[in-house]
Amino acid sequence: MKSSYGLSKILLSTVLIIFSGVAMADGERWVEGKAPSGETVKVVISSMSKLQYPRRAVRYGIEGHVEVAFDINEDGEVVDLRVVEAKPQLVFDKAATQYIKKIKFLPPRLDGKGVYVSDISMRMPFRLQ
Protein backbone atom coordinates (compact mmCIF):
# COMPACT_ATOMS: atom_id res chain seq x y z
CA MET A 1 0.00 0.00 0.00
CA LYS A 2 2.82 2.36 0.85
CA SER A 3 4.46 1.93 -2.56
CA SER A 4 1.24 2.86 -4.41
CA TYR A 5 1.03 6.04 -2.29
CA GLY A 6 4.60 6.89 -3.33
CA LEU A 7 3.73 6.38 -7.00
CA SER A 8 0.63 8.57 -6.62
CA LYS A 9 2.77 11.27 -5.07
CA ILE A 10 5.16 11.11 -8.05
CA LEU A 11 2.32 11.31 -10.55
CA LEU A 12 0.56 14.19 -8.78
CA SER A 13 3.64 16.32 -8.14
CA THR A 14 3.90 19.49 -10.17
CA VAL A 15 7.35 20.48 -11.30
CA LEU A 16 8.32 24.08 -11.91
CA ILE A 17 11.20 24.54 -14.31
CA ILE A 18 12.38 27.97 -15.42
CA PHE A 19 15.62 28.17 -17.33
CA SER A 20 17.99 31.06 -17.10
CA GLY A 21 20.10 31.39 -20.18
CA VAL A 22 17.15 30.97 -22.56
CA ALA A 23 15.59 34.13 -23.97
CA MET A 24 12.28 34.46 -25.76
CA ALA A 25 10.85 37.14 -28.04
CA ASP A 26 8.33 37.12 -30.88
CA GLY A 27 7.56 33.46 -30.18
CA GLU A 28 11.18 32.37 -30.69
CA ARG A 29 13.43 30.97 -27.99
CA TRP A 30 17.18 31.23 -28.20
CA VAL A 31 20.45 30.99 -26.33
CA GLU A 32 23.44 33.28 -26.70
CA GLY A 33 27.08 32.40 -27.11
CA LYS A 34 30.27 33.70 -28.65
CA ALA A 35 31.55 33.25 -32.17
CA PRO A 36 35.30 32.70 -32.68
CA SER A 37 35.50 36.43 -33.52
CA GLY A 38 34.13 37.25 -30.06
CA GLU A 39 30.79 38.52 -31.36
CA THR A 40 27.61 37.49 -29.55
CA VAL A 41 25.47 35.08 -31.57
CA LYS A 42 21.86 34.09 -30.90
CA VAL A 43 21.15 30.44 -31.61
CA VAL A 44 17.47 29.72 -32.15
CA ILE A 45 15.93 26.71 -30.40
CA SER A 46 13.70 24.89 -32.86
CA SER A 47 12.29 22.39 -30.35
CA MET A 48 12.51 21.53 -26.67
CA SER A 49 11.09 18.44 -25.02
CA LYS A 50 9.84 18.17 -21.47
CA LEU A 51 12.46 17.99 -18.74
CA GLN A 52 12.15 14.79 -16.70
CA TYR A 53 12.32 15.36 -12.94
CA PRO A 54 14.15 12.35 -11.43
CA ARG A 55 11.73 10.02 -9.61
CA ARG A 56 14.10 9.58 -6.69
CA ALA A 57 14.22 13.34 -6.17
CA VAL A 58 10.41 13.56 -6.25
CA ARG A 59 10.11 10.65 -3.83
CA TYR A 60 12.43 12.30 -1.31
CA GLY A 61 11.26 15.87 -1.94
CA ILE A 62 14.67 17.00 -3.19
CA GLU A 63 15.02 20.33 -4.99
CA GLY A 64 18.11 21.91 -6.46
CA HIS A 65 19.66 23.20 -9.66
CA VAL A 66 22.13 22.33 -12.38
CA GLU A 67 24.12 24.75 -14.48
CA VAL A 68 25.42 23.37 -17.75
CA ALA A 69 27.70 24.87 -20.37
CA PHE A 70 28.08 23.77 -23.96
CA ASP A 71 29.00 24.81 -27.49
CA ILE A 72 27.00 24.47 -30.69
CA ASN A 73 28.72 23.58 -33.95
CA GLU A 74 27.93 24.90 -37.42
CA ASP A 75 25.30 22.17 -37.91
CA GLY A 76 23.36 23.10 -34.75
CA GLU A 77 24.62 20.13 -32.72
CA VAL A 78 25.54 20.36 -29.04
CA VAL A 79 29.27 19.94 -28.46
CA ASP A 80 31.34 19.74 -25.27
CA LEU A 81 28.38 19.52 -22.88
CA ARG A 82 29.49 19.79 -19.26
CA VAL A 83 28.00 20.31 -15.81
CA VAL A 84 29.42 23.51 -14.31
CA GLU A 85 27.56 23.38 -11.00
CA ALA A 86 25.03 21.05 -9.41
CA LYS A 87 23.35 21.28 -6.04
CA PRO A 88 22.92 18.72 -4.69
CA GLN A 89 25.59 16.93 -6.67
CA LEU A 90 24.69 13.92 -8.80
CA VAL A 91 20.93 14.18 -8.24
CA PHE A 92 19.84 16.19 -11.29
CA ASP A 93 22.99 16.03 -13.46
CA LYS A 94 21.84 13.17 -15.69
CA ALA A 95 18.35 14.64 -16.22
CA ALA A 96 19.85 18.02 -17.13
CA THR A 97 22.43 16.68 -19.59
CA GLN A 98 19.93 14.34 -21.27
CA TYR A 99 17.55 17.26 -21.64
CA ILE A 100 20.17 19.47 -23.31
CA LYS A 101 21.10 16.66 -25.71
CA LYS A 102 17.46 16.50 -26.87
CA ILE A 103 17.12 20.23 -27.64
CA LYS A 104 17.14 20.97 -31.37
CA PHE A 105 18.96 24.14 -32.44
CA LEU A 106 18.92 25.81 -35.82
CA PRO A 107 22.43 26.02 -37.28
CA PRO A 108 23.99 29.25 -35.92
CA ARG A 109 24.69 32.01 -38.45
CA LEU A 110 26.77 35.16 -38.35
CA ASP A 111 26.65 37.44 -41.37
CA GLY A 112 24.88 34.67 -43.30
CA LYS A 113 27.61 32.07 -42.70
CA GLY A 114 27.60 29.03 -40.43
CA VAL A 115 29.59 29.59 -37.27
CA TYR A 116 30.71 27.61 -34.21
CA VAL A 117 29.27 29.14 -31.03
CA SER A 118 30.86 28.64 -27.61
CA ASP A 119 30.31 29.72 -24.01
CA ILE A 120 26.59 28.95 -23.87
CA SER A 121 25.24 28.28 -20.41
CA MET A 122 21.87 27.34 -18.96
CA ARG A 123 20.84 27.11 -15.33
CA MET A 124 17.99 24.70 -14.63
CA PRO A 125 16.31 24.94 -11.25
CA PHE A 126 14.43 21.84 -10.16
CA ARG A 127 11.52 22.84 -7.89
CA LEU A 128 8.57 20.81 -6.63
CA GLN A 129 5.28 22.60 -6.10
Buried (B, 14 or more C-beta within 10 A) or exposed (E): EEEEEEEEEBEEBEBEEEBEBBEEEEEEBBBBBBBEEEEEBBBBBEEBEEBEBBEEBBEEEBBBBBBBBBBBBEEBEBEEBEBEEBEEEEBBBEBBBEBBEBBEBBBBBBEEEEBBBBEBBBBBBBEEE
